[in-house]
Amino acid sequence: MTVTKAMTDKESRAAYRRLLRSFARTLPAQPNMGAENPLLADTADDAVNQLPLAFQGKNLVVEVPAFTVAEPPDFDGSVKLLWRGSPVGTAVVIKFPLDPSIFPLKLTLPAAQTIVAGTYELKYRVFTGNSEESSPLLVSIDTMAPNAGSPGKQIELPAEVESGGITKEYLDANGSVLLTIPDYGDAKINDEITVYFGSTLPGIKVGTIVRADLSTPTTLELTAAQVGTQEGAMFIGYTLMDRVGNIGQPSYKTVEVVLKPAPANLQPPTVPQDADTDRITLQDAYDGVGVFIEQYDNFTAGDQVRVIWEGAPQPLIAIAEFPAVVTLGYAALKGSSDGPKTVHVTYEIVRGNRTYPEPTGVDVEVDLRKPGPPNPDPDPGDINPDLALVTVQARVTTSPNKIAVADAGEDADASVELYKQSKADDVMQLYWKGVAVPGGVYNVTGSEAADFVVDFVIPWASIEAGGNDPALPVHYTIAHPSVNANVDTSGPQPVEVLVLEHKIPVPAFQHLFDGATDWINCDSLRLITGQGWNAEVLIPGGEPQLAGQELSFKYIGWADNGGTTAIPNNEHDFKYTPSLQETVDGFIVLVPYAPLLETYNRWGSIEYSAVIDGFPATSGRHLVRVFMQLTGNASCRFDQVP
């Protein structure tokens, strides 16, 4: 039988130490991040132990779990962090025996250690007489946003919205707009997609999608309430943020929002000038052709209309009333050719950036062909400057384009060189002051020489009917009735015509002395309020051309009864502008007493000048005996004048 000898206390302690040393060596437990700055929970598709962006580049609290020392030394120990195998931060001194209440020890990982992307080992080193390194804690630092930080592809909208914008009709039918975020690079579980919408960047937040399952399409509803009431071009976009907190650049696009009801029931345009003559003619083109747009449903102030003529869009016109009339000129009507041709005409309503086409249109016949040489480009209008002007020659007056009194009662002649590109059956018609001259027609034969001159005769009756005119217009037209009704028109030749003696009403002194026909004296004067004593002169009515003219009147004192020798310094000039009614009824002008007093006991006359038919005209004069003398050397005493 074996007898075991009991160990002494010293032997027992030595045996215990041998037992401890016989255990397999294990590393101190790994450090942990403090509750102040925790790591993210791991996901299946991302690096382990991600450090949130909010803590990157910041001093971090690191906790060292409790450990023991079997035989406490008689000196102080220390604990220091290791980052990527290198000591960092400040060591914490520990005293033996260890006080359990100091655990977990809190150390600081300096901010500079967590600014570079990567996965790193975080450990600590314990010195208790020997140095020991703990098990590592892997820490991942991600600084790159999804899609490499670049904007993702533009958000996808339903096809109807992509093409037509967000409309009231769409929202009424669907209630909201489905937004789809396209796939992007480096997508990870728990990425956050935040969608924005508004008239300015970044807009209001529509919502945020957290991607728990990457296989599920990423969609969000933009509600009618979120669209709001504002119209126009709106921004719609999103940002990508990973679970760490890295946010990429925003991706935006614009979408037109139209919340007013769209124009509807658009009627085909009408072209009244086409309906009147079955076609648009050259004169129509010069006058301007109106395209009429009838009222449609849902008109809104600010709507514009664009006519499309022969496939060519015309300038936008604001709609102020209905029917809206868009007037097109020659260049637009001509389009690709003069015709004859059938032109399709339609229009579109433009509201903001949206267009609403009228679907049917109308066909219009156009024929702008004309006789004579082609008009210059661009077309100058209804007068062709390439047509020679006519020359008018009077029968007595030798100067061309001038008809004087000496030519009264005589016909006049007109001539013009035949135009280039004349053709058989063209018809030339002469006009005198806009009136066709009787007999003033030439029918082109087509066999005329290159320098052929066409002659016309202007009857005296036409000249007399046209009256006096310092620049009476004479022109001619060219027609080709066998082709169409269009004509070409020459420019006007101004002709000076003064063949009719035009007499204007003769002025007459009033209140003549009793018993005399041409005598004024003190009794003839009248007191005019604010103007003193004056002789009144009547200009009879009957010449409306005097209306609105500043007439020039002249009183002259004469030394003889024939009015041939003027009294020196005895003239008085004044102006008067009559109204139209005065030229009908007649009107009074005044000769002041002062020049009459200078005449005293001799003769005086009154006359005036005007412009009639563009030519100066002077009235006849009224010559009277002026007697402002009393007995002795006295003159008028106005207390004795009625």
PLY file of the C-alpha trace (Angstrom):
ply
format ascii 1.0
element vertex 642
property float x
property float y
property float z
element edge 641
property int vertex1
property int vertex2
end_header
0.00 0.00 0.00
1.33 3.35 -1.00
1.44 5.98 1.63
1.32 9.64 0.34
3.28 12.05 2.31
1.54 15.35 2.84
3.20 18.41 1.16
4.24 21.38 3.04
2.67 24.74 2.20
5.79 25.79 0.35
5.74 22.63 -1.67
2.02 23.12 -2.44
2.55 26.63 -3.81
5.42 25.47 -5.97
3.27 22.66 -7.33
0.47 25.15 -8.21
2.89 27.34 -10.11
4.09 24.32 -12.05
0.47 23.48 -12.85
-0.25 26.95 -14.23
2.82 26.95 -16.37
1.83 23.59 -17.76
-1.34 25.07 -19.43
-1.25 25.76 -23.22
-0.31 29.39 -23.89
-3.24 31.56 -25.15
-3.18 35.19 -26.42
-4.90 37.91 -24.48
-8.46 38.51 -25.73
-8.93 40.95 -28.63
-9.80 44.56 -27.92
-13.25 45.98 -28.65
-14.50 49.35 -29.84
-16.10 51.36 -27.11
-19.81 51.95 -26.99
-19.10 55.57 -27.98
-17.92 54.48 -31.43
-19.19 50.99 -32.27
-18.46 49.10 -35.46
-21.23 48.11 -37.83
-22.73 44.65 -37.76
-21.36 42.52 -40.56
-23.27 41.81 -43.77
-22.75 38.98 -46.18
-21.42 41.15 -49.04
-19.14 43.62 -47.28
-15.88 43.71 -45.36
-16.05 42.86 -41.64
-16.23 45.36 -38.82
-16.89 48.47 -40.87
-16.12 51.72 -39.10
-18.93 54.25 -39.73
-17.99 57.40 -41.62
-19.02 59.47 -38.61
-16.10 57.97 -36.60
-13.45 57.97 -39.31
-10.67 60.43 -38.66
-11.80 60.85 -35.05
-10.17 59.76 -31.78
-11.75 56.43 -30.94
-12.32 54.72 -27.61
-10.89 51.16 -27.54
-11.68 48.81 -24.67
-9.22 46.19 -23.37
-10.96 43.30 -21.60
-9.92 42.05 -18.15
-6.86 39.85 -17.80
-5.05 38.42 -14.74
-1.49 37.98 -13.56
-0.96 34.88 -11.38
1.98 36.26 -9.47
1.81 40.03 -9.45
5.25 41.58 -9.91
6.57 44.24 -7.66
6.61 46.93 -10.42
4.07 48.69 -12.61
2.95 47.20 -15.91
1.43 48.90 -19.00
-1.01 48.42 -21.86
-0.55 50.09 -25.28
-2.52 49.86 -28.54
-1.04 48.45 -31.74
-2.41 49.56 -35.17
-1.17 47.67 -38.17
1.48 46.18 -35.88
2.83 49.53 -34.68
2.35 51.12 -31.25
-0.02 54.09 -31.35
-1.50 56.37 -28.80
-0.58 56.65 -25.11
0.12 53.63 -22.92
-1.97 53.04 -19.82
0.00 52.19 -16.66
-1.36 49.33 -14.54
-0.47 48.56 -10.98
-0.25 45.19 -9.32
-2.05 43.47 -7.92
-4.68 44.28 -10.57
-7.89 45.90 -9.42
-10.78 44.27 -11.35
-12.67 47.57 -11.36
-10.23 49.13 -13.88
-11.55 46.86 -16.61
-12.34 47.23 -19.35
-9.36 49.52 -19.77
-10.14 52.45 -22.09
-7.44 53.52 -24.52
-7.54 56.01 -27.40
-6.89 55.16 -31.02
-5.66 58.44 -32.57
-7.75 60.09 -35.30
-4.99 59.99 -37.89
-5.05 56.19 -37.96
-8.53 55.87 -39.50
-8.42 58.12 -42.54
-7.03 55.67 -45.10
-9.27 53.00 -46.61
-8.47 49.37 -45.89
-8.88 46.53 -43.36
-6.45 46.73 -40.46
-5.53 44.80 -37.28
-6.13 46.49 -33.97
-4.35 44.89 -30.97
-2.88 45.88 -27.66
0.38 44.99 -25.96
0.49 44.09 -22.26
3.71 44.47 -20.28
3.82 42.61 -17.00
7.54 41.97 -16.96
7.23 40.52 -20.45
5.37 41.95 -23.45
2.39 40.12 -24.89
0.23 41.04 -27.88
-3.50 40.37 -27.87
-5.59 38.64 -30.48
-6.36 41.11 -33.31
-9.61 42.90 -33.96
-10.05 43.50 -37.70
-11.31 47.02 -38.47
-12.46 48.01 -42.00
-12.39 51.60 -43.24
-14.40 52.38 -46.40
-14.14 55.88 -47.85
-15.72 55.29 -51.25
-19.42 55.87 -51.94
-21.40 53.48 -54.14
-20.81 53.71 -57.90
-17.25 54.91 -57.15
-18.75 58.18 -55.87
-19.99 59.16 -59.33
-23.60 60.08 -60.12
-25.73 57.09 -60.94
-27.70 56.80 -64.15
-30.68 59.14 -64.34
-33.78 58.01 -62.59
-36.20 56.11 -64.81
-39.80 57.28 -65.29
-42.77 55.58 -66.91
-42.63 55.88 -70.70
-45.62 58.25 -70.79
-43.96 60.57 -68.29
-40.60 60.36 -70.05
-42.19 61.55 -73.27
-44.93 63.85 -72.01
-43.94 64.92 -68.51
-46.03 64.73 -65.36
-49.49 65.89 -66.35
-52.75 66.35 -64.55
-54.22 63.66 -66.75
-51.48 61.19 -65.75
-51.85 61.91 -62.04
-55.63 61.67 -62.28
-55.29 58.26 -63.90
-52.43 56.83 -61.80
-52.35 58.78 -58.53
-48.54 58.79 -58.45
-45.44 58.37 -60.58
-43.36 55.20 -60.23
-39.67 56.06 -59.93
-37.09 53.38 -60.72
-33.43 53.72 -59.72
-31.17 51.98 -62.25
-28.49 49.49 -61.19
-25.21 51.03 -60.12
-21.68 49.88 -59.41
-20.54 48.36 -56.08
-24.04 47.96 -54.71
-24.14 46.57 -51.16
-26.75 45.47 -48.69
-28.12 48.36 -46.63
-27.18 51.00 -49.21
-29.53 53.95 -48.87
-31.07 55.69 -51.90
-32.68 59.06 -51.16
-34.89 60.59 -53.86
-35.50 64.34 -54.26
-37.96 66.41 -56.33
-38.41 70.16 -56.76
-37.92 73.33 -58.80
-34.51 73.96 -57.26
-31.71 71.71 -56.10
-31.70 69.61 -54.04
-35.52 69.77 -53.80
-37.79 68.15 -51.25
-37.10 64.65 -49.99
-39.48 62.17 -51.59
-38.30 59.15 -49.62
-35.40 56.83 -48.78
-34.95 53.21 -49.83
-32.75 50.90 -47.71
-31.59 47.99 -49.84
-32.02 44.90 -47.68
-32.22 42.67 -50.76
-30.17 43.58 -53.83
-32.26 41.32 -56.04
-35.38 43.44 -55.55
-36.00 46.31 -58.03
-35.43 49.69 -56.47
-38.60 51.73 -56.87
-40.42 54.54 -55.10
-43.73 56.33 -55.64
-43.80 60.10 -56.24
-47.27 61.05 -55.02
-49.52 63.76 -56.40
-49.19 65.59 -53.07
-45.42 65.60 -53.42
-45.68 66.89 -56.99
-47.62 69.84 -55.56
-49.09 72.64 -57.64
-46.06 74.26 -59.24
-45.69 73.83 -62.99
-42.66 73.96 -65.25
-39.35 72.13 -65.44
-38.64 70.25 -62.21
-35.56 68.41 -60.98
-35.88 64.78 -59.97
-32.93 62.74 -58.77
-31.30 60.74 -56.03
-28.15 60.15 -54.01
-26.44 56.83 -53.18
-25.10 56.25 -49.67
-23.51 53.04 -48.35
-24.15 51.74 -44.84
-20.91 53.31 -43.70
-22.26 56.74 -44.59
-20.34 57.56 -47.78
-22.58 59.66 -50.09
-21.94 59.91 -53.82
-22.65 62.81 -56.16
-26.34 63.33 -56.91
-27.89 62.19 -60.16
-30.53 64.57 -61.55
-32.74 64.98 -64.58
-35.53 67.41 -65.39
-39.15 66.55 -66.01
-41.85 68.91 -67.19
-44.82 69.26 -64.85
-48.10 70.40 -66.42
-50.98 70.44 -63.99
-53.45 72.52 -65.95
-55.73 70.55 -68.27
-54.08 70.12 -71.66
-55.45 71.93 -74.72
-58.13 69.73 -76.23
-60.63 69.66 -79.07
-58.26 71.45 -81.44
-60.14 72.31 -84.62
-58.50 72.40 -88.07
-57.36 75.89 -89.09
-59.26 77.91 -91.66
-57.86 80.19 -94.38
-60.71 82.51 -95.44
-58.80 84.01 -98.40
-58.49 80.54 -99.91
-62.22 79.97 -99.45
-63.03 83.32 -101.09
-61.13 82.72 -104.36
-60.40 78.98 -104.30
-56.69 79.75 -104.06
-54.12 82.05 -102.51
-53.07 84.65 -105.06
-50.07 86.92 -105.33
-52.05 89.90 -104.06
-53.18 87.81 -101.09
-49.53 87.10 -100.36
-48.65 90.80 -100.49
-51.60 91.69 -98.26
-50.81 88.85 -95.84
-52.80 85.63 -95.52
-54.56 84.98 -92.23
-54.65 81.50 -90.75
-57.55 81.41 -88.27
-57.40 79.29 -85.11
-60.73 78.68 -83.41
-61.13 78.49 -79.64
-60.22 75.16 -78.08
-60.92 73.58 -74.71
-58.73 74.36 -71.69
-57.18 77.56 -73.06
-54.76 79.14 -70.59
-53.35 82.67 -70.66
-49.83 82.45 -72.07
-50.68 79.79 -74.65
-48.97 80.34 -78.00
-49.70 79.03 -81.46
-47.28 78.02 -84.18
-48.65 77.55 -87.69
-47.01 74.88 -89.83
-47.28 75.88 -93.50
-46.15 73.34 -96.07
-44.26 71.53 -93.30
-42.35 74.68 -92.25
-42.92 75.92 -88.68
-43.70 79.65 -88.53
-42.85 82.02 -85.65
-44.76 81.62 -82.40
-47.67 84.00 -81.84
-49.20 84.70 -78.42
-52.94 84.01 -78.33
-54.81 87.09 -77.13
-58.30 86.32 -78.43
-60.30 83.92 -80.58
-60.27 83.33 -83.34
-56.52 83.76 -83.17
-55.21 85.03 -86.50
-51.68 84.27 -87.67
-50.79 86.38 -90.71
-48.26 84.94 -93.13
-46.36 86.99 -95.71
-45.07 86.24 -99.16
-41.87 84.42 -98.14
-43.71 81.98 -95.88
-46.47 81.39 -98.42
-44.06 80.79 -101.28
-42.12 78.17 -99.36
-40.51 75.82 -101.85
-42.06 77.26 -105.02
-44.51 79.77 -106.52
-46.94 76.99 -107.37
-49.48 76.11 -108.40
-49.49 73.71 -105.48
-51.56 72.23 -102.70
-50.22 73.20 -99.30
-51.07 71.39 -96.07
-51.64 73.77 -93.17
-51.87 72.84 -89.52
-50.75 74.26 -86.20
-49.66 73.38 -82.71
-50.42 74.96 -79.36
-47.31 75.64 -77.30
-47.60 75.84 -73.53
-44.30 76.14 -71.70
-42.02 73.46 -73.13
-44.88 71.31 -74.38
-46.55 71.25 -77.75
-50.05 70.05 -78.61
-50.42 69.46 -82.36
-53.69 69.89 -84.18
-54.07 66.48 -85.85
-56.02 67.13 -89.04
-55.00 70.32 -90.80
-56.42 71.73 -94.02
-55.25 71.78 -97.65
-54.93 75.16 -99.36
-54.38 75.91 -103.05
-51.58 78.40 -103.76
-50.62 80.04 -107.06
-48.10 82.88 -106.82
-46.90 82.79 -110.42
-46.77 86.25 -111.98
-45.92 87.84 -115.31
-42.91 90.05 -115.86
-39.37 89.64 -114.57
-38.88 87.76 -111.29
-38.93 89.86 -108.15
-35.61 90.25 -106.36
-34.89 87.97 -103.42
-36.01 88.70 -100.79
-39.25 89.76 -102.38
-39.78 93.53 -102.01
-43.58 93.45 -101.96
-46.25 94.35 -104.47
-44.00 96.70 -106.49
-41.33 95.14 -108.69
-38.29 97.44 -108.68
-36.93 95.71 -111.79
-39.73 97.14 -113.93
-38.81 100.39 -115.70
-40.77 103.50 -114.77
-43.09 105.06 -117.32
-42.20 108.48 -118.81
-44.98 111.05 -119.31
-44.67 113.79 -121.96
-47.07 116.74 -122.23
-48.07 118.09 -125.65
-46.90 121.69 -124.97
-44.54 121.54 -122.00
-41.21 120.10 -123.15
-39.92 118.88 -119.82
-40.75 115.18 -119.19
-43.05 114.22 -116.35
-44.47 117.74 -116.10
-47.88 119.04 -117.22
-48.57 122.75 -116.84
-51.46 125.17 -117.38
-50.35 125.56 -120.98
-51.24 121.90 -121.52
-54.81 122.30 -120.32
-57.28 120.59 -122.61
-54.60 118.45 -124.26
-53.96 114.71 -124.06
-50.53 113.54 -122.85
-48.33 110.67 -123.95
-46.63 107.96 -121.90
-43.99 105.42 -122.88
-41.95 102.65 -121.33
-39.52 100.06 -122.64
-41.03 96.60 -122.81
-39.88 94.50 -119.88
-37.63 91.47 -120.13
-39.23 88.02 -120.18
-42.40 89.36 -121.76
-44.56 86.72 -123.44
-47.52 86.55 -125.75
-50.88 87.35 -124.18
-49.39 89.45 -121.37
-51.47 92.59 -120.89
-50.08 95.98 -119.81
-52.45 98.52 -118.25
-51.52 102.16 -117.53
-52.82 103.92 -114.37
-53.14 107.68 -113.74
-53.30 108.50 -110.05
-54.43 104.93 -109.32
-57.18 104.91 -111.96
-56.94 102.75 -115.07
-56.46 104.97 -118.11
-59.18 104.38 -120.74
-57.48 102.86 -123.76
-54.21 102.65 -121.87
-53.74 98.96 -122.66
-51.08 97.09 -124.61
-51.42 93.41 -125.52
-48.02 91.76 -125.83
-47.61 89.73 -129.04
-44.40 88.00 -128.12
-42.73 89.13 -131.34
-41.57 92.57 -130.14
-37.93 93.58 -130.61
-35.58 93.59 -127.66
-35.67 97.41 -127.42
-39.38 97.77 -128.11
-41.06 100.79 -126.48
-44.70 100.66 -125.49
-46.66 103.90 -126.08
-49.82 105.03 -124.33
-52.09 108.07 -124.63
-53.51 109.72 -121.53
-56.80 111.46 -122.33
-57.34 115.03 -121.10
-60.38 113.75 -119.19
-58.13 111.54 -117.04
-55.69 114.40 -116.47
-58.51 116.77 -115.51
-60.09 114.20 -113.19
-56.78 113.65 -111.42
-56.45 117.37 -110.72
-53.35 119.25 -109.66
-50.68 117.27 -107.86
-46.99 118.05 -107.37
-46.19 114.32 -107.57
-49.07 112.56 -109.28
-48.28 108.81 -109.47
-48.33 107.08 -112.85
-47.66 103.34 -113.08
-48.59 100.25 -115.04
-49.44 96.65 -114.32
-48.75 93.44 -116.21
-51.30 90.64 -116.22
-51.37 87.20 -117.80
-55.09 86.31 -117.69
-54.52 83.09 -119.61
-52.44 81.82 -116.64
-54.03 83.31 -113.53
-55.23 86.59 -112.06
-51.87 87.65 -110.62
-50.35 90.94 -111.80
-46.94 92.57 -111.57
-46.81 96.27 -110.72
-44.25 98.91 -111.63
-43.14 101.63 -109.31
-44.90 105.01 -109.56
-43.47 107.76 -111.74
-44.16 111.10 -109.99
-45.53 113.67 -112.46
-45.90 117.36 -111.63
-49.38 118.36 -112.70
-50.57 121.98 -112.46
-53.21 122.41 -115.12
-56.20 123.69 -113.16
-56.37 127.21 -111.78
-57.35 126.75 -108.19
-58.90 129.84 -106.63
-59.18 130.10 -102.90
-61.82 132.25 -101.16
-61.10 135.98 -101.32
-60.94 137.78 -97.96
-63.29 140.73 -97.40
-63.22 143.59 -94.88
-66.44 143.75 -92.88
-68.63 146.61 -91.62
-67.93 148.89 -94.59
-68.98 152.57 -94.38
-72.62 153.14 -95.28
-73.11 154.19 -98.83
-69.65 153.02 -99.96
-68.59 149.65 -101.33
-64.90 149.65 -100.49
-64.46 152.02 -97.56
-63.62 151.38 -93.94
-63.52 154.05 -91.31
-63.61 154.35 -87.53
-67.16 153.02 -87.48
-65.90 149.77 -89.12
-63.68 148.85 -86.15
-64.74 146.40 -83.46
-63.52 146.01 -79.88
-62.29 142.42 -79.38
-61.84 141.23 -75.80
-58.18 141.00 -74.95
-57.10 142.26 -78.40
-58.30 145.85 -78.54
-59.78 147.56 -81.64
-59.54 145.67 -84.93
-60.96 145.54 -88.42
-62.70 142.21 -89.08
-61.95 140.30 -92.29
-64.17 137.40 -93.46
-62.75 134.42 -95.37
-65.76 132.68 -96.93
-66.24 128.93 -96.58
-65.94 126.44 -99.36
-62.31 125.24 -99.46
-61.74 122.33 -97.07
-58.06 122.09 -97.99
-57.49 125.20 -95.85
-58.36 123.21 -92.71
-55.41 122.64 -90.42
-53.10 124.82 -92.55
-51.22 127.75 -91.10
-52.38 130.49 -93.47
-50.15 133.54 -94.03
-52.06 136.86 -94.09
-50.67 140.24 -95.21
-52.14 143.75 -94.78
-50.46 146.51 -96.89
-51.09 150.26 -96.82
-51.07 151.88 -100.31
-50.46 155.46 -101.42
-52.77 155.19 -104.45
-56.23 153.91 -105.16
-54.88 151.28 -107.55
-52.77 149.64 -104.85
-49.50 149.91 -106.77
-47.35 152.13 -104.53
-46.89 150.82 -101.01
-46.65 153.15 -98.03
-43.20 152.58 -96.46
-43.26 150.51 -93.26
-47.00 150.02 -93.44
-47.31 146.22 -93.60
-48.69 143.77 -91.08
-48.17 139.97 -91.37
-49.98 137.43 -89.24
-50.93 133.71 -89.22
-54.15 131.84 -88.66
-54.99 128.10 -88.76
-58.69 127.41 -89.38
-60.55 124.30 -88.32
-62.44 122.09 -90.77
-65.75 123.54 -89.63
-64.45 127.07 -90.16
-63.48 126.24 -93.74
-67.06 125.13 -94.30
-68.82 128.05 -92.56
-66.23 130.78 -93.16
-64.15 132.48 -90.47
-62.99 135.90 -89.26
-59.41 137.16 -88.92
-58.40 140.48 -87.37
-56.31 143.42 -88.62
-55.21 145.51 -85.61
-55.92 149.27 -85.46
-52.17 150.20 -85.43
-51.36 149.45 -89.12
-54.71 150.98 -90.14
-53.77 154.16 -88.29
-50.48 154.24 -90.24
-52.49 154.14 -93.47
-54.66 156.93 -91.97
-56.38 158.40 -95.00
-55.28 156.31 -97.98
-55.85 152.73 -99.19
-55.19 149.27 -97.70
-55.48 145.68 -98.85
-55.70 142.20 -97.28
-54.74 138.86 -98.88
-53.41 135.46 -97.78
-51.54 132.41 -99.14
-52.08 128.66 -98.73
-51.08 125.32 -100.28
-53.71 123.69 -102.49
-53.16 120.28 -104.13
-49.52 120.56 -103.11
-48.96 123.90 -104.87
-48.76 127.43 -103.38
-51.92 129.48 -103.91
-52.60 133.15 -103.19
-56.04 134.60 -102.71
-57.29 137.68 -104.49
-56.92 140.88 -102.44
-59.58 143.18 -101.06
-58.44 146.79 -101.61
-60.37 149.43 -99.64
-60.18 153.09 -98.77
-58.96 153.42 -95.20
-60.14 156.57 -93.39
-59.05 156.82 -89.77
-59.01 160.69 -89.80
-61.27 163.06 -87.89
-61.45 166.85 -88.11
-58.17 168.62 -87.80
-55.36 166.10 -87.38
-57.29 163.87 -84.99
-57.80 160.11 -85.44
-60.51 157.78 -84.26
-62.04 158.52 -80.86
-63.22 155.14 -79.68
-65.71 156.53 -77.17
-67.68 157.69 -80.24
-67.34 154.37 -82.09
-70.19 151.89 -81.59
0 1
1 2
2 3
3 4
4 5
5 6
6 7
7 8
8 9
9 10
10 11
11 12
12 13
13 14
14 15
15 16
16 17
17 18
18 19
19 20
20 21
21 22
22 23
23 24
24 25
25 26
26 27
27 28
28 29
29 30
30 31
31 32
32 33
33 34
34 35
35 36
36 37
37 38
38 39
39 40
40 41
41 42
42 43
43 44
44 45
45 46
46 47
47 48
48 49
49 50
50 51
51 52
52 53
53 54
54 55
55 56
56 57
57 58
58 59
59 60
60 61
61 62
62 63
63 64
64 65
65 66
66 67
67 68
68 69
69 70
70 71
71 72
72 73
73 74
74 75
75 76
76 77
77 78
78 79
79 80
80 81
81 82
82 83
83 84
84 85
85 86
86 87
87 88
88 89
89 90
90 91
91 92
92 93
93 94
94 95
95 96
96 97
97 98
98 99
99 100
100 101
101 102
102 103
103 104
104 105
105 106
106 107
107 108
108 109
109 110
110 111
111 112
112 113
113 114
114 115
115 116
116 117
117 118
118 119
119 120
120 121
121 122
122 123
123 124
124 125
125 126
126 127
127 128
128 129
129 130
130 131
131 132
132 133
133 134
134 135
135 136
136 137
137 138
138 139
139 140
140 141
141 142
142 143
143 144
144 145
145 146
146 147
147 148
148 149
149 150
150 151
151 152
152 153
153 154
154 155
155 156
156 157
157 158
158 159
159 160
160 161
161 162
162 163
163 164
164 165
165 166
166 167
167 168
168 169
169 170
170 171
171 172
172 173
173 174
174 175
175 176
176 177
177 178
178 179
179 180
180 181
181 182
182 183
183 184
184 185
185 186
186 187
187 188
188 189
189 190
190 191
191 192
192 193
193 194
194 195
195 196
196 197
197 198
198 199
199 200
200 201
201 202
202 203
203 204
204 205
205 206
206 207
207 208
208 209
209 210
210 211
211 212
212 213
213 214
214 215
215 216
216 217
217 218
218 219
219 220
220 221
221 222
222 223
223 224
224 225
225 226
226 227
227 228
228 229
229 230
230 231
231 232
232 233
233 234
234 235
235 236
236 237
237 238
238 239
239 240
240 241
241 242
242 243
243 244
244 245
245 246
246 247
247 248
248 249
249 250
250 251
251 252
252 253
253 254
254 255
255 256
256 257
257 258
258 259
259 260
260 261
261 262
262 263
263 264
264 265
265 266
266 267
267 268
268 269
269 270
270 271
271 272
272 273
273 274
274 275
275 276
276 277
277 278
278 279
279 280
280 281
281 282
282 283
283 284
284 285
285 286
286 287
287 288
288 289
289 290
290 291
291 292
292 293
293 294
294 295
295 296
296 297
297 298
298 299
299 300
300 301
301 302
302 303
303 304
304 305
305 306
306 307
307 308
308 309
309 310
310 311
311 312
312 313
313 314
314 315
315 316
316 317
317 318
318 319
319 320
320 321
321 322
322 323
323 324
324 325
325 326
326 327
327 328
328 329
329 330
330 331
331 332
332 333
333 334
334 335
335 336
336 337
337 338
338 339
339 340
340 341
341 342
342 343
343 344
344 345
345 346
346 347
347 348
348 349
349 350
350 351
351 352
352 353
353 354
354 355
355 356
356 357
357 358
358 359
359 360
360 361
361 362
362 363
363 364
364 365
365 366
366 367
367 368
368 369
369 370
370 371
371 372
372 373
373 374
374 375
375 376
376 377
377 378
378 379
379 380
380 381
381 382
382 383
383 384
384 385
385 386
386 387
387 388
388 389
389 390
390 391
391 392
392 393
393 394
394 395
395 396
396 397
397 398
398 399
399 400
400 401
401 402
402 403
403 404
404 405
405 406
406 407
407 408
408 409
409 410
410 411
411 412
412 413
413 414
414 415
415 416
416 417
417 418
418 419
419 420
420 421
421 422
422 423
423 424
424 425
425 426
426 427
427 428
428 429
429 430
430 431
431 432
432 433
433 434
434 435
435 436
436 437
437 438
438 439
439 440
440 441
441 442
442 443
443 444
444 445
445 446
446 447
447 448
448 449
449 450
450 451
451 452
452 453
453 454
454 455
455 456
456 457
457 458
458 459
459 460
460 461
461 462
462 463
463 464
464 465
465 466
466 467
467 468
468 469
469 470
470 471
471 472
472 473
473 474
474 475
475 476
476 477
477 478
478 479
479 480
480 481
481 482
482 483
483 484
484 485
485 486
486 487
487 488
488 489
489 490
490 491
491 492
492 493
493 494
494 495
495 496
496 497
497 498
498 499
499 500
500 501
501 502
502 503
503 504
504 505
505 506
506 507
507 508
508 509
509 510
510 511
511 512
512 513
513 514
514 515
515 516
516 517
517 518
518 519
519 520
520 521
521 522
522 523
523 524
524 525
525 526
526 527
527 528
528 529
529 530
530 531
531 532
532 533
533 534
534 535
535 536
536 537
537 538
538 539
539 540
540 541
541 542
542 543
543 544
544 545
545 546
546 547
547 548
548 549
549 550
550 551
551 552
552 553
553 554
554 555
555 556
556 557
557 558
558 559
559 560
560 561
561 562
562 563
563 564
564 565
565 566
566 567
567 568
568 569
569 570
570 571
571 572
572 573
573 574
574 575
575 576
576 577
577 578
578 579
579 580
580 581
581 582
582 583
583 584
584 585
585 586
586 587
587 588
588 589
589 590
590 591
591 592
592 593
593 594
594 595
595 596
596 597
597 598
598 599
599 600
600 601
601 602
602 603
603 604
604 605
605 606
606 607
607 608
608 609
609 610
610 611
611 612
612 613
613 614
614 615
615 616
616 617
617 618
618 619
619 620
620 621
621 622
622 623
623 624
624 625
625 626
626 627
627 628
628 629
629 630
630 631
631 632
632 633
633 634
634 635
635 636
636 637
637 638
638 639
639 640
640 641
